[in-house]
Amino acid sequence: MDHGKKIAATVLIGAVVILYFVLYGSLGFSLPDVPPVLRIFLGIVGLGMAGGMIKVIIDRIREIRKGEDDDLSNY
């Protein structure tokens, strides 16, 4: 697989996971019978995880561009 396909797969899978976390966060904000502090906490957790996933995607794209095919070999 060339770099373009690896980057596209990384972005596609990452986008699906980010969408899941954003939906989780928005659901957390919109729960009607939950105390406001818990709603805010759930929303922040979901959006924070989406932000973390964006960082992971950026790091992986940089690894792919440097030619690291197997990122698990670093560990």
Stockholm file with secondary structure:
# STOCKHOLM 1.0

chainA/1-75         MDHGKKIAATVLIGAVVILYFVLYGSLGFSLPDVPPVLRIFLGIVGLGMAGGMIKVIIDRIREIRKGEDDDLSNY
#=GR chainA/1-75 SS CCHHHHHHHHHHHHHHHHHHHHHHHHHHHHCTTSCHHHHHHHHHHHHHHHHHHHHHHHHHHHHHHHTCSCGGGGC
#=GC SS_cons        CCHHHHHHHHHHHHHHHHHHHHHHHHHHHHCTTSCHHHHHHHHHHHHHHHHHHHHHHHHHHHHHHHTCSCGGGGC
//
